[in-house]
């Protein structure tokens, strides 16, 4: 297995070098940065599905939360907002939300003082209704005022790395809420629930113009390293400035990825990892041995979501724009699942390889298809058969076709992934599951 992994990684390195020779260094460095960020997201999904057997089809929602978080933390202050009545009105809305939360918590505990089940349910419903009314009575006028006077709230002007960390924390908080509601459901129900919650997250962020600017987008989002413009101001020429800036960003992303990979490998190779594999393979047997299955699943769901949120924040800060309308399930959920499936679920190095390889295939399939169609179109014109219409749109659609071919061949010839999980057997000196053997 280790030989296959080494050969695959050498092949991947050769592919990246080939792309660099054909497409140029600036494009290749950008492609590598994005591929590594997607690999971090794939590692997060690998923790949830490969380690815990949890079907999270709401990856897009957590990536979006990471992008939203970095825009809130890193974008400079909007003084039009801070110099207006907006902060005070938002404070009143937060107080109203707190009062509503206290009403709901109190209604949930009425059964402890002997209230009958019927009245308990009635009180819970009434508490939710009153909480909603109280909150909306404050947030609606605040939102209208902020949009009219300041446009939107703006950011906090903090270093972008804090935005990445907040992206992970925000994703963890939402994952905790989702996990408390959805974990324990049958796997297909969990998948449906996460899809629905992901769409709810997208709808909220896209339509909360006072907080996110909605479809107007937020930009520019700063980098943790000097920008190309900074290098140009220092006398570096245009092409080299992009290479230097993106290479610096690549170094930071690579550092984050290596730290995450090291921590995951250590955790999964120890008692915690063995417990998670036992729960994944047979949760009934694990529960009979005294393991708190739901708590452990919630734990791993949160850990995976942290990495997905950080990956989403890295992607947004690299593009320097947060566009809620740009998040699509096929680009931010489907492709991540393909990365983990093709790379090898349950193996971190497989998920890392799948993340880089699939993203490169996804990006290059469009220009390669366009060049192929153009040559065929020229040939067909020369033969008098006419040109191929709508080459640009057809080339874009070829992404899904090519990805489908990759999945088909991978499932046919490597059903467990190109670098599958390694299971340690009794008396075997091989490395533990999740490593490269």
C-alpha positions as CSV (number, residue, x, y, z in Angstrom):
1,X,0.0,0.0,0.0
2,X,2.8,2.4,0.8
3,X,4.3,1.8,-2.7
4,X,1.0,2.7,-4.3
5,X,0.6,5.9,-2.2
6,X,4.2,7.0,-3.0
7,X,3.6,6.4,-6.7
8,X,0.3,8.3,-6.7
9,X,1.8,11.3,-4.9
10,X,4.8,11.3,-7.3
11,X,2.3,11.2,-10.2
12,X,0.3,14.0,-8.7
13,X,3.5,16.1,-8.3
14,X,4.3,15.4,-12.0
15,X,0.8,16.5,-13.0
16,X,1.3,19.8,-11.1
17,X,4.7,20.4,-12.8
18,X,3.1,19.7,-16.2
19,X,0.3,22.2,-15.4
20,X,3.0,24.7,-14.5
21,X,4.8,24.2,-17.7
22,X,1.7,24.6,-19.8
23,X,-0.4,27.1,-17.9
24,X,2.4,29.1,-16.2
25,X,3.5,29.5,-12.6
26,X,1.0,32.1,-11.4
27,X,-2.0,30.0,-12.5
28,X,-0.4,26.8,-11.0
29,X,0.3,28.3,-7.6
30,X,-3.2,29.6,-7.4
31,X,-4.6,26.2,-8.4
32,X,-2.4,24.5,-5.7
33,X,-3.6,26.9,-3.0
34,X,-7.2,26.3,-3.8
35,X,-6.6,22.5,-4.1
36,X,-5.0,22.4,-0.7
37,X,-7.8,24.4,0.9
38,X,-10.3,21.9,-0.6
39,X,-8.2,19.1,0.7
40,X,-8.6,20.5,4.2
41,X,-12.4,20.4,3.7
42,X,-12.0,16.9,2.4
43,X,-10.1,15.9,5.6
44,X,-13.0,17.3,7.7
45,X,-15.5,15.2,5.7
46,X,-13.2,12.2,6.0
47,X,-13.3,12.6,9.8
48,X,-17.1,12.6,9.8
49,X,-17.8,9.9,7.2
50,X,-14.5,7.9,7.0
51,X,-14.0,7.8,10.8
52,X,-17.6,8.1,12.1
53,X,-19.8,6.9,9.3
54,X,-21.8,10.1,9.4
55,X,-23.5,11.2,6.1
56,X,-23.0,14.9,6.0
57,X,-24.5,16.2,2.8
58,X,-24.5,19.8,4.1
59,X,-20.8,20.5,3.5
60,X,-21.7,23.6,1.5
61,X,-23.3,25.2,4.5
62,X,-20.2,24.8,6.7
63,X,-17.9,26.1,3.9
64,X,-20.2,29.1,3.6
65,X,-20.1,29.7,7.4
66,X,-16.3,29.8,7.1
67,X,-16.5,32.4,4.4
68,X,-19.0,34.5,6.3
69,X,-16.9,34.3,9.4
70,X,-13.7,35.6,7.8
71,X,-15.6,38.4,6.2
72,X,-17.1,39.5,9.5
73,X,-13.7,39.3,11.3
74,X,-11.3,40.6,8.7
75,X,-13.1,43.3,6.7
76,X,-12.3,46.8,7.9
77,X,-14.7,48.6,10.2
78,X,-17.7,50.3,8.6
79,X,-17.7,53.6,10.4
80,X,-21.1,54.6,8.9
81,X,-22.5,51.8,11.0
82,X,-20.7,52.5,14.2
83,X,-21.4,56.2,14.1
84,X,-25.2,55.5,13.7
85,X,-27.9,54.1,15.9
86,X,-27.3,50.7,14.4
87,X,-25.2,49.2,17.3
88,X,-27.8,50.2,19.9
89,X,-30.6,48.8,17.8
90,X,-28.7,45.5,17.3
91,X,-28.1,45.4,21.1
92,X,-31.8,45.6,21.7
93,X,-32.4,42.8,19.2
94,X,-29.8,40.7,21.0
95,X,-31.5,41.4,24.4
96,X,-34.9,40.4,22.8
97,X,-33.3,37.2,21.5
98,X,-32.0,36.5,25.0
99,X,-35.4,37.0,26.6
100,X,-36.9,34.7,24.0
101,X,-34.3,32.0,24.8
102,X,-35.1,32.3,28.5
103,X,-38.8,31.9,27.8
104,X,-38.1,28.7,25.7
105,X,-35.8,27.3,28.4
106,X,-38.3,27.9,31.1
107,X,-41.1,26.3,29.1
108,X,-39.0,23.2,28.5
109,X,-38.5,22.8,32.2
110,X,-42.1,23.1,33.3
111,X,-42.5,19.3,33.4
112,X,-40.0,19.3,36.4
113,X,-42.5,21.1,38.6
114,X,-45.4,18.7,37.8
115,X,-47.1,20.4,34.8
116,X,-49.1,17.9,32.8
117,X,-47.7,16.9,29.4
118,X,-50.6,18.6,27.6
119,X,-49.9,22.0,29.2
120,X,-46.2,21.5,28.9
121,X,-46.5,21.1,25.1
122,X,-48.8,24.1,25.0
123,X,-46.4,26.2,27.0
124,X,-43.5,25.2,24.7
125,X,-45.4,26.2,21.6
126,X,-46.4,29.5,23.1
127,X,-42.9,30.2,24.2
128,X,-41.5,29.7,20.7
129,X,-44.2,32.0,19.3
130,X,-43.7,34.8,21.8
131,X,-39.9,34.5,21.4
132,X,-40.2,34.8,17.6
133,X,-42.5,37.9,17.9
134,X,-40.2,39.6,20.5
135,X,-37.1,39.0,18.4
136,X,-38.7,40.1,15.1
137,X,-40.1,43.2,16.7
138,X,-36.5,44.4,17.3
139,X,-34.5,42.9,14.5
140,X,-36.7,44.0,11.6
141,X,-36.5,47.8,12.3
142,X,-32.8,47.4,13.1
143,X,-32.2,45.7,9.7
144,X,-34.1,48.3,7.8
145,X,-32.3,51.1,9.5
146,X,-28.8,49.6,9.0
147,X,-29.4,48.9,5.3
148,X,-30.7,52.5,4.8
149,X,-28.0,54.3,6.8
150,X,-24.9,52.2,6.6
151,X,-25.4,49.5,4.0
152,X,-24.4,46.7,6.3
153,X,-22.6,46.1,9.6
154,X,-19.1,45.6,8.2
155,X,-16.2,43.8,9.8
156,X,-14.0,44.1,12.8
157,X,-10.7,44.8,11.0
158,X,-8.8,42.0,12.8
159,X,-6.1,39.8,11.2
160,X,-7.4,37.3,8.8
161,X,-6.0,34.3,10.8
162,X,-8.5,35.2,13.5
163,X,-11.2,35.0,10.8
164,X,-10.1,31.5,9.9
165,X,-10.2,30.5,13.6
166,X,-13.6,32.1,14.0
167,X,-14.8,30.2,10.9
168,X,-13.9,26.9,12.6
169,X,-15.6,28.0,15.9
170,X,-18.7,29.1,14.1
171,X,-18.9,25.9,12.1
172,X,-18.4,24.0,15.4
173,X,-21.2,25.8,17.1
174,X,-23.7,25.2,14.2
175,X,-22.5,21.5,14.1
176,X,-23.3,21.2,17.8
177,X,-26.9,22.4,17.2
178,X,-27.3,20.2,14.1
179,X,-25.8,17.2,15.9
180,X,-28.1,17.5,18.9
181,X,-31.1,17.5,16.6
182,X,-30.1,15.1,13.8
183,X,-27.5,12.6,15.3
184,X,-29.2,9.4,16.3
185,X,-31.3,9.4,13.2
186,X,-30.9,6.7,10.6
187,X,-28.1,7.4,8.1
188,X,-30.4,8.4,5.2
189,X,-32.5,10.7,7.5
190,X,-29.2,12.3,8.7
191,X,-28.2,12.9,5.1
192,X,-31.6,14.6,4.3
193,X,-31.5,16.6,7.5
194,X,-28.0,18.0,6.7
195,X,-29.0,18.9,3.2
196,X,-32.0,20.9,4.5
197,X,-29.9,22.6,7.2
198,X,-27.3,23.6,4.6
199,X,-29.9,25.2,2.4
200,X,-31.3,27.0,5.4
201,X,-27.8,28.4,6.2
202,X,-27.4,29.5,2.6
203,X,-30.8,31.2,2.5
204,X,-30.2,33.1,5.8
205,X,-26.7,34.3,4.8
206,X,-27.9,35.2,1.3
207,X,-30.9,37.3,2.5
208,X,-29.4,39.0,5.6
209,X,-28.3,42.0,3.7
210,X,-27.7,44.1,6.8
211,X,-25.1,41.6,8.0
212,X,-23.6,40.0,4.9
213,X,-24.6,42.4,2.1
214,X,-26.3,39.5,0.4
215,X,-25.8,39.3,-3.3
216,X,-23.9,42.7,-3.3
217,X,-20.8,40.7,-1.9
218,X,-18.2,41.7,0.5
219,X,-14.7,42.6,-0.7
220,X,-11.8,43.0,-0.5
221,X,-11.0,40.5,2.2
222,X,-7.3,40.8,3.3
223,X,-4.6,38.1,3.2
224,X,-2.3,36.9,5.9
225,X,0.7,37.6,3.7
226,X,1.6,40.5,1.4
227,X,-0.6,41.0,-1.7
228,X,0.7,41.2,-5.3
229,X,0.0,45.0,-5.1
230,X,2.4,45.2,-2.1
231,X,5.2,43.4,-4.0
232,X,4.6,45.7,-7.0
233,X,4.9,48.7,-4.7
234,X,8.3,47.2,-3.6
235,X,9.5,47.2,-7.2
236,X,8.7,43.5,-8.2
237,X,7.4,43.2,-11.7
238,X,3.7,42.1,-12.4
239,X,4.1,38.4,-13.1
240,X,6.6,37.8,-10.3
241,X,4.5,39.7,-7.8
242,X,1.6,37.2,-8.3
243,X,4.0,34.3,-7.9
244,X,5.6,35.6,-4.7
245,X,2.3,36.6,-3.1
246,X,0.5,33.3,-4.0
247,X,3.5,31.3,-2.9
248,X,3.4,33.0,0.5
249,X,-0.2,32.2,0.8
250,X,0.5,28.6,-0.3
251,X,3.1,28.3,2.5
252,X,0.6,29.4,5.1
253,X,-2.1,27.1,3.9
254,X,0.4,24.2,3.7
255,X,1.4,24.9,7.3
256,X,-2.3,24.8,8.5
257,X,-2.9,21.6,6.5
258,X,0.2,19.9,7.9
259,X,-0.7,20.8,11.5
260,X,-4.2,19.5,11.0
261,X,-3.0,16.3,9.4
262,X,-0.5,15.7,12.2
263,X,-3.1,16.1,14.9
264,X,-5.7,13.9,13.1
265,X,-3.1,11.2,12.6
266,X,-2.1,11.2,16.3
267,X,-5.7,11.1,17.5
268,X,-6.9,8.4,15.1
269,X,-3.9,6.2,15.8
270,X,-4.7,6.1,19.5
271,X,-7.5,4.8,21.8
272,X,-9.8,7.5,20.6
273,X,-9.4,6.4,17.0
274,X,-10.0,2.8,17.9
275,X,-13.2,3.7,19.8
276,X,-14.4,5.7,16.8
277,X,-13.8,2.8,14.4
278,X,-15.7,0.5,16.7
279,X,-18.7,2.9,16.8
280,X,-18.6,3.3,13.0
281,X,-18.4,-0.5,12.3
282,X,-21.0,-1.6,14.9
283,X,-22.6,1.1,17.1
284,X,-24.8,-1.4,18.8
285,X,-21.9,-3.5,20.0
286,X,-20.0,-0.3,21.0
287,X,-23.0,0.9,23.0
288,X,-23.2,-2.5,24.7
289,X,-19.6,-2.0,25.9
290,X,-20.6,1.2,27.6
291,X,-19.6,3.7,25.0
292,X,-21.8,6.9,24.7
293,X,-22.4,6.5,21.0
294,X,-24.3,9.7,20.3
295,X,-21.9,11.9,22.3
296,X,-18.9,10.4,20.4
297,X,-20.7,10.9,17.1
298,X,-21.4,14.5,18.1
299,X,-17.8,15.0,19.0
300,X,-16.5,13.7,15.6
301,X,-19.2,15.7,13.7
302,X,-17.9,18.9,15.4
303,X,-14.3,18.1,14.8
304,X,-14.9,17.6,11.1
305,X,-17.0,20.7,10.8
306,X,-14.1,22.8,12.3
307,X,-11.8,21.8,9.5
308,X,-14.6,22.4,6.9
309,X,-15.2,25.9,8.3
310,X,-11.5,26.7,8.3
311,X,-11.2,25.5,4.8
312,X,-14.1,27.6,3.7
313,X,-12.5,30.7,5.4
314,X,-9.2,30.1,3.6
315,X,-10.9,29.8,0.2
316,X,-12.9,33.0,0.7
317,X,-9.9,35.1,1.9
318,X,-7.8,33.8,-1.0
319,X,-10.4,34.9,-3.5
320,X,-10.8,38.2,-1.5
321,X,-14.6,38.2,-2.0
322,X,-17.5,36.7,-0.1
323,X,-20.4,36.1,-2.5
324,X,-23.3,34.2,-0.9
325,X,-24.8,33.6,-4.3
326,X,-21.7,31.8,-5.5
327,X,-22.1,28.8,-3.2
328,X,-23.6,25.8,-5.1
329,X,-24.1,22.2,-3.9
330,X,-22.3,20.8,-6.9
331,X,-19.2,22.9,-6.3
332,X,-19.2,22.7,-2.5
333,X,-20.7,19.4,-1.5
334,X,-20.7,17.0,-4.4
335,X,-17.1,17.6,-5.3
336,X,-15.9,17.2,-1.7
337,X,-17.7,13.8,-1.5
338,X,-16.0,12.8,-4.8
339,X,-12.6,13.8,-3.3
340,X,-13.1,11.5,-0.3
341,X,-14.6,8.6,-2.2
342,X,-11.9,8.6,-4.9
343,X,-9.0,9.3,-2.5
344,X,-10.0,6.7,0.1
345,X,-12.5,7.1,3.0
346,X,-10.9,6.5,6.4
347,X,-7.4,7.4,5.2
348,X,-6.2,10.9,5.7
349,X,-3.5,10.6,3.0
350,X,-6.1,9.3,0.7
351,X,-8.5,12.2,1.4
352,X,-5.5,14.6,0.9
353,X,-4.6,13.1,-2.4
354,X,-8.2,13.0,-3.6
355,X,-8.7,16.6,-2.6
356,X,-5.8,17.9,-4.7
357,X,-6.3,15.5,-7.6
358,X,-10.0,15.9,-8.1
359,X,-9.8,19.7,-7.8
360,X,-7.1,19.8,-10.5
361,X,-9.3,17.6,-12.7
362,X,-12.3,19.7,-12.0
363,X,-10.5,23.0,-13.0
364,X,-8.6,21.7,-16.0
365,X,-11.5,19.8,-17.6
366,X,-13.0,23.1,-18.8
367,X,-10.0,24.5,-20.7
368,X,-8.9,21.1,-22.0
369,X,-12.5,20.4,-23.2
370,X,-12.6,23.9,-24.8
371,X,-9.4,23.3,-26.7
372,X,-10.6,19.9,-27.8
373,X,-13.9,21.3,-29.0
374,X,-12.2,24.1,-30.9
375,X,-9.9,21.7,-32.8
376,X,-12.8,19.4,-33.6
377,X,-14.9,22.5,-34.7
378,X,-12.1,23.7,-37.0
379,X,-11.9,20.2,-38.5
380,X,-15.6,19.9,-39.0
381,X,-15.7,23.3,-40.6
382,X,-12.9,22.3,-43.0
383,X,-14.9,19.2,-43.9
384,X,-18.0,21.3,-44.6
385,X,-20.0,19.9,-41.6
386,X,-20.3,23.2,-39.8
387,X,-18.9,24.4,-36.4
388,X,-19.8,23.2,-32.9
389,X,-22.2,25.7,-31.3
390,X,-21.9,27.1,-27.7
391,X,-18.4,25.7,-27.2
392,X,-17.9,27.7,-23.9
393,X,-21.1,26.4,-22.3
394,X,-20.4,22.9,-23.5
395,X,-16.9,23.0,-22.1
396,X,-18.2,24.1,-18.7
397,X,-20.7,21.3,-18.6
398,X,-17.9,18.8,-19.4
399,X,-16.7,19.3,-15.8
400,X,-19.5,17.2,-14.5
401,X,-19.1,14.6,-17.3
402,X,-15.3,14.2,-16.6
403,X,-15.9,14.0,-12.9
404,X,-18.5,11.3,-13.5
405,X,-16.0,9.3,-15.5
406,X,-13.5,9.6,-12.7
407,X,-16.0,8.3,-10.2
408,X,-17.0,5.5,-12.4
409,X,-13.5,4.2,-13.0
410,X,-12.5,4.7,-9.4
411,X,-15.5,2.7,-8.1
412,X,-14.9,0.0,-10.7
413,X,-11.1,-0.5,-10.2
414,X,-10.6,1.0,-6.7
415,X,-13.9,0.7,-4.8
416,X,-12.3,1.6,-1.5
417,X,-10.4,4.5,-2.9
418,X,-7.0,5.0,-4.5
419,X,-5.4,5.0,-1.1
420,X,-7.8,3.0,1.1
421,X,-8.0,2.7,4.8
422,X,-5.5,0.3,6.4
423,X,-7.0,-1.9,9.1
424,X,-4.6,-3.2,11.8
425,X,-5.1,-6.9,12.5
426,X,-4.3,-8.7,15.7
427,X,-0.6,-9.7,15.6
428,X,0.0,-7.4,12.6
429,X,2.9,-4.9,12.8
430,X,1.4,-2.6,10.2
431,X,0.5,0.9,11.0
432,X,-2.9,1.8,12.4
433,X,-5.9,2.6,10.3
434,X,-5.8,6.0,8.8
435,X,-2.1,5.9,8.0
436,X,-0.3,5.0,4.8
437,X,0.9,1.4,5.0
